[in-house]
Amino acid sequence: MNAPARPALRQAEDDADIRACFPLIRQLRPHLASADEFLARVRRQNADGYRLLVAWEHGVPVALAGYRPAETLMRGRFLYVDDLVTAETARGCGLGARLLRALADQARAMGLPALVLDTGIDNLRAQRFYEREGMRAAARRYAMRLA
């Protein structure tokens, strides 16, 4: 008996692929109101190098990572992971770890020495996952709402 095929990893580049990711990204970013808003934001962020790497199963996104190269005085150059989400129905299948490995490989290929992401201070499940994947807490972020 053949093992089930693993979801294929590929970039979401055209508008239809990006729109197809909306139900999944909404699990992580519920404030996004529509696929049109999501597409517009992705297209604006593309100017800064933002891309979506997606695990596709039968043409449906089941996990994704939104990422971009970045540089700061504090960290130097790195690959920043803005978004990482796996569909609730596909959690525990290793897709998040697979995406992180693919992003680490991509960062190395781009000559970037680090992979960086933020997670909510109360998101203990994600924190445990990142630590299992070899990531360590390196900073504490503060924010102030202005509007």
Solvent accessible surface area in square Angstrom, and as a share of the most:
residue,aa,sasa,rsa
1,M,241,1.07
2,N,142,0.73
3,A,88,0.69
4,P,124,0.78
5,A,92,0.71
6,R,163,0.59
7,P,19,0.12
8,A,60,0.46
9,L,49,0.24
10,R,109,0.40
11,Q,46,0.20
12,A,7,0.06
13,E,110,0.49
14,D,79,0.41
15,D,66,0.34
16,A,70,0.55
17,D,24,0.13
18,I,1,0.01
19,R,97,0.36
20,A,42,0.33
21,C,0,0.00
22,F,29,0.12
23,P,90,0.57
24,L,7,0.04
25,I,2,0.01
26,R,101,0.37
27,Q,82,0.37
28,L,54,0.27
29,R,74,0.27
30,P,89,0.56
31,H,116,0.52
32,L,8,0.04
33,A,77,0.60
34,S,44,0.28
35,A,27,0.21
36,D,86,0.44
37,E,49,0.22
38,F,7,0.03
39,L,18,0.09
40,A,44,0.34
41,R,87,0.32
42,V,6,0.03
43,R,95,0.35
44,R,157,0.57
45,Q,67,0.30
46,N,32,0.17
47,A,93,0.72
48,D,106,0.55
49,G,20,0.19
50,Y,4,0.02
51,R,98,0.36
52,L,2,0.01
53,L,14,0.07
54,V,0,0.00
55,A,0,0.00
56,W,17,0.06
57,E,68,0.30
58,H,180,0.81
59,G,56,0.54
60,V,87,0.50
61,P,13,0.08
62,V,15,0.09
63,A,0,0.00
64,L,0,0.00
65,A,0,0.00
66,G,0,0.00
67,Y,4,0.01
68,R,71,0.26
69,P,50,0.31
70,A,23,0.18
71,E,121,0.54
72,T,64,0.37
73,L,193,0.96
74,M,143,0.64
75,R,86,0.31
76,G,27,0.26
77,R,115,0.42
78,F,9,0.04
79,L,0,0.00
80,Y,25,0.10
81,V,3,0.02
82,D,34,0.18
83,D,16,0.08
84,L,25,0.12
85,V,9,0.05
86,T,17,0.10
87,A,13,0.10
88,E,117,0.52
89,T,136,0.79
90,A,13,0.10
91,R,91,0.33
92,G,86,0.83
93,C,96,0.57
94,G,40,0.39
95,L,10,0.05
96,G,11,0.10
97,A,13,0.10
98,R,36,0.13
99,L,0,0.00
100,L,9,0.05
101,R,131,0.48
102,A,27,0.21
103,L,0,0.00
104,A,22,0.17
105,D,85,0.44
106,Q,58,0.26
107,A,3,0.03
108,R,162,0.59
109,A,92,0.71
110,M,77,0.34
111,G,49,0.47
112,L,5,0.03
113,P,115,0.72
114,A,44,0.34
115,L,40,0.20
116,V,21,0.12
117,L,28,0.14
118,D,64,0.33
119,T,52,0.30
120,G,39,0.38
121,I,118,0.60
122,D,120,0.62
123,N,62,0.32
124,L,104,0.52
125,R,151,0.55
126,A,19,0.14
127,Q,49,0.22
128,R,136,0.50
129,F,40,0.17
130,Y,26,0.10
131,E,86,0.38
132,R,171,0.63
133,E,64,0.29
134,G,54,0.52
135,M,37,0.17
136,R,168,0.61
137,A,100,0.77
138,A,81,0.63
139,A,68,0.53
140,R,156,0.57
141,R,172,0.63
142,Y,180,0.69
143,A,102,0.79
144,M,157,0.70
145,R,211,0.77
146,L,158,0.79
147,A,124,0.96
